[in-house]
Amino acid sequence: MANVSHKNKGASNIIVQGSILAVAQIIVRLIGLFYRIPLQRIAGDVAMGYYGYAFDIYMLLLLVSSNGVPLAVSKMIAASRARKDYVNEQRVMRCAVLWTVIVGVAVGSLTFIFANQIVRFVFGPEMMGVVPALKVLAPTVTFCCIMSSFRGYFQGISNMIPTAVSQIIEQIFNAVISVGAAWFLVSRGPAFAAMGGTMGTCVGALASVVFLFFVYMLYRPTIMRLAGKDSAHQPQTYQEIVKVLTLTMAPLVVSSVIYQVSGIVDSSLYSNILTKLGYEPDLISSLYGIYSSKYKILVNVPLALATALGLAVVPGITEAMISNDQEGVLEKIGTTVKFCMVIAIPACVGLSVLGAPIMQLLFNDSTALSAHLITIGTPFVFFYSLSTVTVGALQGIDKMTTPIVNAAIALVIHVVFIVILLQFCDMNIYAILYSNILFGFLMCIFNQLSLSRFIGYRQEMLKTFVIPGAASAVMGVVTFVVYRAVYLITHLNAVGIFISIAAAVIVYAVCLVVMRGMTEEEIAQMPKGTMLIRLLKRFRLL
């Protein structure tokens, strides 16, 4: 009985820590969503196209230099904690910081020096307006590298609060500086407006590094005291730690790079093929600006949960693997996937129903293109959420190369598909939309097959997909009816959106509980779960 309790506690801790990070990421993405509104209006679609192109390159460089660091460090720290090996825990941290400083400075410097050549090679000479923004993002790579080692440490000790707070601080600085700099520089043209928009990213990353370093120094006396009392473990050499860190990080980096390469390939094929088809450069950039700075920003808000849970699940699975707790591993994966789907499925339906009104409210954009992108593109949220969590599960069970193979196969199919849509169907920006949905779908299938092969994992279907889907369908109908009714009465788009969202949350929660999609035990594992149970019982829903 104690063992069951321990497993439930472990699964609950993943949900709690994932929820902390998810709340922070939702706040971050909401800030990002709302600051993009004035930024979009100040800079315009062409500038935001340059901004989106620069970020595609920046994200790839960031993935190469630092994306594997938090997960690799968190795995190694979690493994050390499970063995109570406090001596080598600190040596891992020192190696991680040194590694990120060296790599970050090198990648950032090379990006700044060769920015012109990178843009010309990837996007073509017609898109040289991307260069100023990319040069501003170059030092940001260095700051983010250093930041990643500290975030990995806190994730490894299952404390997501420093990471969560640092993300919010980073985004606040980002929002204020980006809008102000874009406003100041917009008179010099779209390229400089895009550059201004990236300045906040750089300053925000620096602020986050300073905060994380300060928190780590507060932890350090306790950490050193534990290490001083640890006489059971011998210090590993730094060469051994660097080797393990590199071997752990390499597959994570390659896997993440393949994910991001799909975006680079998309934007590169898109700009080059449309240029050959006779599209004007400003139209190409404008369409991409709508996709990257409106559609992607909006769908990224619900994706925050999947990203957070994907990070939170790895240390817990790692500890269970070290303890040879096969049942605990399966339970942690199943609980995480279910919790993710309970949020992702209604998010897809809600965005599909209210996507066009939200686009009009946030961006003052009532064009058919924006409405179609968000309405048609919402399956991306479902597939990306599920694939992100299952990638984290595979990494947690030490199948580090499997996501690489899965992503590589999906990428090849993805590239063939997007070339066909662009070259032969002339689908312009819709080609990127459909290809990304296909990529996410393939990753879900491949990851599920891999988990089944390695650990015999079988995803529970009824309460994970069927009941949330049915509850979301009811929610979608009610949301549509409420929005139309309120809008017909008030003729106010914002009022219709807010009232229909409130109705959607209530209807979905009630349907999910009534259909027995969540048990009392599962609700108790959620943050404020006890309070939710009392509320549901008061209304005789549980």
C-alpha positions as CSV (number, residue, x, y, z in Angstrom):
1,M,0.0,0.0,0.0
2,A,2.9,2.3,0.8
3,N,4.3,1.5,-2.6
4,V,1.1,2.6,-4.3
5,S,1.1,5.8,-2.3
6,H,4.7,6.5,-3.3
7,K,3.8,6.0,-7.0
8,N,0.8,8.3,-6.8
9,K,3.0,10.9,-5.0
10,G,5.5,10.6,-7.8
11,A,3.0,11.0,-10.6
12,S,1.4,13.9,-8.6
13,N,4.7,15.6,-8.3
14,I,5.2,15.5,-12.0
15,I,1.8,17.1,-12.5
16,V,2.4,19.7,-9.8
17,Q,5.9,20.6,-11.1
18,G,4.7,20.5,-14.7
19,S,1.7,22.7,-13.7
20,I,4.0,25.3,-12.1
21,L,6.1,25.5,-15.3
22,A,2.9,25.4,-17.4
23,V,1.4,28.3,-15.6
24,A,4.6,30.3,-16.0
25,Q,4.7,29.4,-19.7
26,I,1.1,30.4,-20.2
27,I,1.8,33.7,-18.5
28,V,4.9,34.1,-20.7
29,R,3.0,33.3,-23.9
30,L,0.2,35.5,-23.0
31,I,2.6,38.4,-22.4
32,G,4.2,37.4,-25.7
33,L,0.8,37.4,-27.4
34,F,-0.2,40.8,-26.0
35,Y,3.1,42.6,-26.7
36,R,3.0,41.2,-30.2
37,I,-0.2,43.2,-30.8
38,P,1.4,46.7,-30.5
39,L,4.6,45.3,-32.0
40,Q,2.7,44.0,-35.0
41,R,0.9,47.3,-35.4
42,I,4.0,49.4,-35.1
43,A,6.2,47.3,-37.3
44,G,3.8,45.9,-39.9
45,D,3.6,42.5,-41.6
46,V,6.7,42.9,-43.7
47,A,8.9,43.7,-40.7
48,M,7.3,40.8,-38.7
49,G,8.1,38.6,-41.6
50,Y,11.8,39.6,-41.2
51,Y,11.4,39.1,-37.5
52,G,10.0,35.6,-38.0
53,Y,12.8,34.6,-40.4
54,A,15.5,35.8,-38.0
55,F,13.9,33.8,-35.2
56,D,13.9,30.7,-37.3
57,I,17.7,30.9,-37.6
58,Y,18.1,32.0,-34.0
59,M,16.1,29.0,-32.7
60,L,18.1,26.6,-34.7
61,L,21.4,28.1,-33.3
62,L,19.9,28.0,-29.9
63,L,19.0,24.4,-30.2
64,V,22.4,23.4,-31.5
65,S,24.2,25.3,-28.7
66,S,22.0,24.9,-25.6
67,N,18.7,23.1,-26.1
68,G,20.0,19.7,-24.9
69,V,21.6,21.3,-21.8
70,P,18.6,21.6,-19.5
71,L,17.4,18.1,-20.1
72,A,20.9,16.5,-20.0
73,V,21.7,18.4,-16.8
74,S,18.3,17.6,-15.2
75,K,18.8,13.9,-16.0
76,M,22.3,13.8,-14.5
77,I,21.3,15.8,-11.5
78,A,18.1,13.7,-10.9
79,A,20.2,10.5,-11.1
80,S,22.8,11.9,-8.6
81,R,19.9,12.9,-6.3
82,A,18.4,9.4,-6.5
83,R,21.8,8.0,-5.4
84,K,22.3,10.8,-2.8
85,D,25.5,11.6,-4.7
86,Y,25.8,15.2,-3.7
87,V,29.6,15.4,-4.5
88,N,29.2,14.7,-8.2
89,E,26.0,16.7,-8.4
90,Q,28.0,19.9,-8.0
91,R,30.7,18.8,-10.3
92,V,28.1,18.2,-13.0
93,M,26.8,21.7,-12.5
94,R,30.3,23.3,-12.8
95,C,31.0,21.4,-16.0
96,A,27.6,22.4,-17.5
97,V,28.2,26.1,-16.8
98,L,31.7,26.0,-18.3
99,W,30.5,24.1,-21.4
100,T,27.6,26.6,-22.0
101,V,29.9,29.6,-21.6
102,I,32.4,28.3,-24.2
103,V,29.8,27.1,-26.7
104,G,27.6,30.1,-26.3
105,V,30.3,32.7,-26.9
106,A,31.6,30.7,-29.9
107,V,28.1,30.3,-31.6
108,G,27.1,33.9,-30.8
109,S,30.3,35.4,-32.2
110,L,30.1,33.3,-35.4
111,T,26.4,34.2,-35.9
112,F,27.2,38.0,-35.6
113,I,30.2,37.8,-38.0
114,F,28.5,35.7,-40.7
115,A,24.9,37.0,-40.4
116,N,24.9,38.3,-44.0
117,Q,26.1,35.0,-45.4
118,I,23.7,33.0,-43.3
119,V,20.6,35.0,-44.5
120,R,21.7,35.0,-48.1
121,F,22.3,31.2,-48.1
122,V,19.1,30.2,-46.3
123,F,16.5,32.8,-47.6
124,G,18.1,34.3,-50.7
125,P,19.4,37.8,-51.5
126,E,15.8,39.2,-51.6
127,M,15.5,38.8,-47.8
128,M,18.6,40.7,-46.6
129,G,16.3,42.8,-44.4
130,V,16.6,39.9,-41.9
131,V,20.3,40.6,-41.2
132,P,19.9,43.4,-38.6
133,A,17.5,41.4,-36.5
134,L,19.7,38.3,-36.7
135,K,22.8,40.3,-35.5
136,V,20.9,41.5,-32.4
137,L,19.9,37.9,-31.7
138,A,23.5,36.7,-31.8
139,P,24.6,37.7,-28.3
140,T,21.2,36.3,-27.1
141,V,22.4,32.8,-28.0
142,T,25.3,33.3,-25.5
143,F,23.0,34.4,-22.6
144,C,20.5,31.6,-23.3
145,C,23.3,29.0,-23.3
146,I,24.4,30.0,-19.8
147,M,20.8,30.2,-18.7
148,S,20.1,26.6,-19.8
149,S,22.6,25.1,-17.3
150,F,20.9,26.8,-14.3
151,R,17.4,25.8,-15.5
152,G,18.6,22.2,-16.0
153,Y,19.9,22.1,-12.4
154,F,16.7,23.3,-10.8
155,Q,14.6,21.0,-13.0
156,G,16.9,18.1,-11.9
157,I,16.1,18.8,-8.2
158,S,12.4,18.9,-9.1
159,N,12.0,22.6,-8.3
160,M,10.5,24.4,-11.3
161,I,9.8,27.6,-9.5
162,P,13.2,29.3,-10.3
163,T,12.8,28.4,-14.0
164,A,9.2,29.5,-14.0
165,V,10.0,32.9,-12.4
166,S,13.0,33.4,-14.7
167,Q,10.8,32.9,-17.7
168,I,8.3,35.5,-16.6
169,I,11.1,38.0,-15.8
170,E,12.7,37.3,-19.2
171,Q,9.4,37.9,-21.0
172,I,8.6,41.1,-19.2
173,F,11.9,42.7,-20.2
174,N,11.4,41.3,-23.7
175,A,7.9,42.9,-24.1
176,V,8.9,46.3,-22.8
177,I,12.2,46.7,-24.7
178,S,10.9,45.1,-28.0
179,V,7.9,47.4,-28.3
180,G,9.9,50.5,-27.3
181,A,12.8,49.8,-29.6
182,A,10.6,48.9,-32.6
183,W,8.7,52.2,-32.1
184,F,12.0,54.1,-32.0
185,L,13.4,52.4,-35.1
186,V,10.4,51.9,-37.4
187,S,11.0,55.2,-39.2
188,R,14.2,53.7,-40.6
189,G,12.3,50.9,-42.4
190,P,11.0,47.3,-41.8
191,A,14.5,45.8,-41.3
192,F,15.2,48.2,-38.4
193,A,11.8,47.7,-37.0
194,A,12.4,44.0,-36.9
195,M,15.8,44.6,-35.3
196,G,14.1,46.7,-32.6
197,G,11.7,43.8,-32.0
198,T,14.6,41.4,-31.2
199,M,16.4,43.8,-28.8
200,G,14.0,42.8,-26.0
201,T,14.8,39.1,-26.5
202,C,18.5,39.9,-25.8
203,V,17.9,42.0,-22.8
204,G,15.3,39.6,-21.4
205,A,17.7,36.7,-21.7
206,L,20.4,38.6,-19.8
207,A,17.9,39.5,-17.0
208,S,17.0,35.8,-16.7
209,V,20.6,34.7,-16.4
210,V,21.2,37.3,-13.6
211,F,18.1,36.1,-11.7
212,L,19.0,32.4,-12.0
213,F,22.6,33.0,-10.9
214,F,21.3,34.9,-7.8
215,V,18.9,32.1,-6.8
216,Y,21.6,29.4,-7.3
217,M,24.0,31.3,-5.0
218,L,21.3,31.3,-2.4
219,Y,21.1,27.5,-2.7
220,R,24.8,27.0,-2.8
221,P,25.6,27.0,1.0
222,T,23.1,24.2,1.5
223,I,24.4,22.3,-1.5
224,M,28.0,22.5,-0.4
225,R,27.0,21.4,3.1
226,L,25.4,18.3,1.7
227,A,28.4,17.6,-0.5
228,G,30.7,18.0,2.5
229,K,28.8,15.3,4.5
230,D,28.7,12.9,1.5
231,S,31.5,10.4,2.3
232,A,29.9,7.5,0.4
233,H,30.8,8.7,-3.1
234,Q,34.1,9.5,-4.8
235,P,34.4,12.5,-7.0
236,Q,34.3,11.8,-10.7
237,T,36.9,13.4,-12.9
238,Y,35.7,16.4,-14.9
239,Q,36.7,14.6,-18.0
240,E,34.3,11.8,-17.2
241,I,31.5,14.2,-16.4
242,V,32.0,16.2,-19.6
243,K,32.0,12.9,-21.6
244,V,28.7,11.8,-20.0
245,L,27.2,15.2,-20.3
246,T,28.2,15.4,-24.0
247,L,26.9,11.9,-24.7
248,T,23.6,12.7,-23.0
249,M,23.3,16.0,-24.6
250,A,24.2,15.0,-28.2
251,P,21.0,13.0,-29.0
252,L,18.9,15.7,-27.4
253,V,20.5,18.4,-29.5
254,V,20.2,16.4,-32.7
255,S,16.5,15.5,-32.0
256,S,15.7,19.2,-31.2
257,V,17.6,20.4,-34.2
258,I,15.6,18.1,-36.5
259,Y,12.4,19.6,-35.0
260,Q,13.7,23.2,-35.7
261,V,15.2,22.3,-39.0
262,S,11.7,21.5,-40.2
263,G,10.9,25.1,-39.5
264,I,14.0,26.4,-41.3
265,V,13.3,24.1,-44.2
266,D,9.7,25.3,-44.4
267,S,10.7,29.0,-44.5
268,S,13.6,28.4,-46.9
269,L,11.6,26.4,-49.3
270,Y,8.6,28.7,-49.0
271,S,10.6,31.9,-49.8
272,N,12.7,30.4,-52.6
273,I,9.9,28.5,-54.3
274,L,7.4,31.4,-54.1
275,T,10.1,33.7,-55.5
276,K,10.6,31.4,-58.5
277,L,6.8,31.3,-58.9
278,G,6.8,35.1,-59.3
279,Y,5.6,36.3,-55.9
280,E,6.8,39.7,-54.8
281,P,9.3,39.7,-51.9
282,D,7.1,41.9,-49.7
283,L,4.1,39.6,-50.2
284,I,6.2,36.6,-49.3
285,S,7.4,38.2,-46.2
286,S,3.9,39.6,-45.3
287,L,2.3,36.2,-45.6
288,Y,5.0,34.6,-43.5
289,G,4.6,37.4,-40.9
290,I,0.9,36.6,-40.5
291,Y,1.7,32.9,-40.1
292,S,4.7,33.4,-37.7
293,S,3.5,36.4,-35.7
294,K,-0.2,35.8,-35.5
295,Y,-1.1,32.1,-36.0
296,K,2.0,30.6,-34.3
297,I,1.8,33.1,-31.4
298,L,-1.8,32.2,-30.7
299,V,-1.4,28.4,-30.9
300,N,1.7,28.5,-28.7
301,V,-0.4,29.5,-25.7
302,P,-2.0,26.1,-25.2
303,L,1.3,24.4,-26.2
304,A,2.8,25.7,-23.0
305,L,1.4,22.8,-21.0
306,A,2.9,20.2,-23.3
307,T,6.3,21.8,-23.2
308,A,6.2,22.0,-19.4
309,L,5.0,18.4,-18.9
310,G,7.6,17.2,-21.4
311,L,10.3,18.7,-19.2
312,A,8.8,17.7,-15.9
313,V,8.3,14.1,-16.8
314,V,12.0,13.3,-17.5
315,P,13.5,13.5,-14.0
316,G,10.6,11.5,-12.5
317,I,11.0,8.7,-15.1
318,T,14.8,8.8,-14.7
319,E,14.4,8.2,-11.0
320,A,11.9,5.3,-11.5
321,M,14.2,3.7,-14.1
322,I,17.2,3.8,-11.6
323,S,14.9,2.2,-9.0
324,N,13.8,-0.5,-11.5
325,D,10.2,0.6,-11.0
326,Q,8.7,-0.4,-14.3
327,E,5.2,0.0,-13.1
328,G,6.0,3.5,-11.8
329,V,7.5,4.4,-15.3
330,L,4.3,3.4,-17.0
331,E,2.1,5.2,-14.5
332,K,4.1,8.4,-14.8
333,I,3.9,8.4,-18.6
334,G,0.2,7.6,-18.7
335,T,-0.7,10.2,-16.1
336,T,1.3,12.9,-17.9
337,V,-0.2,12.1,-21.4
338,K,-3.7,12.0,-20.0
339,F,-3.3,15.3,-18.2
340,C,-1.9,16.9,-21.3
341,M,-4.7,15.6,-23.5
342,V,-7.4,16.8,-21.1
343,I,-6.1,20.4,-21.8
344,A,-4.9,20.1,-25.4
345,I,-8.1,18.6,-26.9
346,P,-10.5,21.4,-25.7
347,A,-7.9,23.9,-26.6
348,C,-8.0,22.7,-30.2
349,V,-11.8,22.9,-30.3
350,G,-11.9,26.3,-28.6
351,L,-9.4,27.8,-31.0
352,S,-11.2,26.4,-34.0
353,V,-14.5,27.9,-32.9
354,L,-13.2,31.3,-31.6
355,G,-10.0,31.6,-33.7
356,A,-11.3,34.2,-36.2
357,P,-12.9,36.4,-33.5
358,I,-9.8,36.3,-31.4
359,M,-7.6,37.2,-34.4
360,Q,-9.9,40.2,-35.0
361,L,-9.8,41.2,-31.3
362,L,-6.0,40.9,-30.8
363,F,-4.6,41.9,-34.2
364,N,-7.6,43.9,-35.7
365,D,-7.3,41.3,-38.5
366,S,-10.6,40.1,-40.0
367,T,-9.0,38.8,-43.2
368,A,-10.0,35.3,-44.5
369,L,-6.4,34.2,-44.4
370,S,-5.9,34.8,-40.7
371,A,-9.3,33.2,-39.9
372,H,-8.5,30.1,-42.0
373,L,-5.0,29.6,-40.6
374,I,-6.2,29.4,-37.0
375,T,-9.4,27.5,-37.8
376,I,-7.8,24.9,-40.0
377,G,-4.4,24.8,-38.1
378,T,-5.6,23.8,-34.7
379,P,-4.9,20.0,-35.1
380,F,-1.3,21.1,-34.8
381,V,-1.9,21.8,-31.1
382,F,-3.1,18.3,-30.5
383,F,-0.3,16.5,-32.4
384,Y,2.5,18.7,-31.1
385,S,1.3,18.4,-27.5
386,L,1.2,14.6,-27.7
387,S,4.5,14.3,-29.5
388,T,6.3,16.6,-27.1
389,V,5.2,14.6,-24.0
390,T,6.1,11.3,-25.7
391,V,9.5,12.6,-26.7
392,G,10.1,13.5,-23.1
393,A,9.0,9.9,-22.1
394,L,11.5,8.3,-24.5
395,Q,14.3,10.5,-23.2
396,G,13.3,9.6,-19.7
397,I,13.8,5.9,-20.3
398,D,17.2,6.6,-21.9
399,K,16.1,6.0,-25.5
400,M,17.8,9.2,-26.5
401,T,18.4,8.3,-30.2
402,T,14.9,7.1,-30.8
403,P,13.3,10.6,-31.1
404,I,16.1,11.5,-33.6
405,V,15.2,8.6,-35.9
406,N,11.5,9.3,-35.6
407,A,12.0,13.0,-36.3
408,A,14.3,12.3,-39.2
409,I,11.8,10.0,-40.9
410,A,9.0,12.5,-40.3
411,L,11.1,15.3,-41.6
412,V,11.8,13.6,-44.9
413,I,8.1,12.9,-45.5
414,H,7.4,16.5,-44.4
415,V,9.8,18.0,-46.9
416,V,8.4,16.0,-49.8
417,F,4.9,17.0,-48.8
418,I,5.7,20.7,-48.6
419,V,7.5,20.8,-51.9
420,I,4.5,19.2,-53.6
421,L,2.1,21.7,-52.0
422,L,4.3,24.7,-52.9
423,Q,5.6,23.8,-56.3
424,F,2.7,22.0,-57.8
425,C,-0.4,23.2,-55.8
426,D,0.7,26.8,-55.3
427,M,-0.7,26.7,-51.7
428,N,1.8,29.4,-50.5
429,I,1.5,29.8,-46.7
430,Y,-1.0,26.9,-46.3
431,A,1.7,24.5,-47.5
432,I,3.6,25.2,-44.3
433,L,0.5,24.9,-42.2
434,Y,-0.5,21.5,-43.6
435,S,3.1,20.1,-43.6
436,N,3.5,21.0,-39.9
437,I,0.3,19.2,-39.0
438,L,1.6,16.1,-40.9
439,F,4.9,16.3,-39.1
440,G,3.3,16.3,-35.7
441,F,1.0,13.5,-36.6
442,L,3.9,11.3,-37.8
443,M,5.8,12.0,-34.6
444,C,2.9,10.9,-32.5
445,I,2.6,7.6,-34.3
446,F,6.3,6.9,-34.3
447,N,6.8,7.8,-30.6
448,Q,3.8,5.7,-29.5
449,L,5.2,2.7,-31.5
450,S,8.6,3.2,-29.9
451,L,7.2,3.3,-26.3
452,S,5.2,0.2,-27.0
453,R,8.3,-1.6,-28.3
454,F,10.7,-0.6,-25.5
455,I,8.6,-0.8,-22.4
456,G,5.3,-2.3,-23.5
457,Y,3.5,1.0,-23.1
458,R,-0.2,1.0,-24.1
459,Q,-2.0,4.3,-24.0
460,E,-5.4,4.2,-22.2
461,M,-7.9,5.5,-24.8
462,L,-11.3,6.1,-23.3
463,K,-10.4,8.6,-20.6
464,T,-7.4,10.0,-22.4
465,F,-8.9,10.7,-25.8
466,V,-12.6,9.6,-26.2
467,I,-14.2,11.3,-23.2
468,P,-12.2,14.6,-23.5
469,G,-13.1,14.6,-27.2
470,A,-16.8,14.1,-26.5
471,A,-16.7,16.8,-23.7
472,S,-14.9,19.1,-26.1
473,A,-17.5,18.6,-28.8
474,V,-20.3,19.6,-26.4
475,M,-18.2,22.5,-25.3
476,G,-17.5,23.6,-28.9
477,V,-21.3,23.7,-29.8
478,V,-22.1,25.6,-26.6
479,T,-19.2,28.0,-27.2
480,F,-20.3,28.8,-30.8
481,V,-24.0,29.3,-29.8
482,V,-23.1,31.5,-26.8
483,Y,-20.6,33.7,-28.9
484,R,-23.2,34.2,-31.7
485,A,-26.0,35.0,-29.3
486,V,-24.0,37.5,-27.2
487,Y,-22.5,39.1,-30.4
488,L,-26.0,39.5,-31.9
489,I,-27.3,41.1,-28.7
490,T,-24.3,43.4,-27.9
491,H,-22.5,43.7,-31.3
492,L,-19.3,43.6,-29.2
493,N,-16.7,41.0,-30.3
494,A,-14.7,41.2,-27.0
495,V,-17.8,40.6,-24.9
496,G,-18.8,37.7,-27.0
497,I,-15.4,36.1,-26.7
498,F,-15.0,36.5,-22.9
499,I,-18.5,35.2,-22.1
500,S,-18.2,32.3,-24.5
501,I,-14.8,31.3,-23.1
502,A,-16.2,31.4,-19.5
503,A,-19.1,29.2,-20.7
504,A,-16.7,26.9,-22.5
505,V,-14.6,26.3,-19.3
506,I,-17.6,25.5,-17.2
507,V,-19.3,23.3,-19.7
508,Y,-16.1,21.3,-20.5
509,A,-15.3,20.8,-16.8
510,V,-18.8,19.6,-16.0
511,C,-19.0,17.3,-19.0
512,L,-15.6,15.8,-18.2
513,V,-16.5,15.0,-14.6
514,V,-20.1,13.8,-15.5
515,M,-18.7,11.5,-18.2
516,R,-16.2,10.1,-15.6
517,G,-13.2,11.4,-17.5
518,M,-11.4,12.3,-14.3
519,T,-11.5,10.3,-11.1
520,E,-11.4,11.9,-7.6
521,E,-7.9,10.5,-7.1
522,E,-6.7,12.1,-10.4
523,I,-8.3,15.5,-9.6
524,A,-6.5,15.3,-6.2
525,Q,-3.2,15.1,-8.0
526,M,-3.8,18.4,-9.7
527,P,-2.8,21.8,-8.1
528,K,-5.6,22.9,-5.8
529,G,-7.1,19.5,-6.4
530,T,-8.6,19.2,-2.9
531,M,-10.4,22.5,-3.3
532,L,-11.8,21.4,-6.7
533,I,-13.1,18.2,-5.2
534,R,-14.9,20.1,-2.5
535,L,-16.4,22.4,-5.1
536,L,-17.5,19.5,-7.3
537,K,-19.1,17.7,-4.4
538,R,-20.9,20.8,-3.3
539,F,-22.7,20.8,-6.7
540,R,-23.2,17.0,-6.6
541,L,-21.0,16.5,-9.7
542,L,-18.6,14.1,-8.0
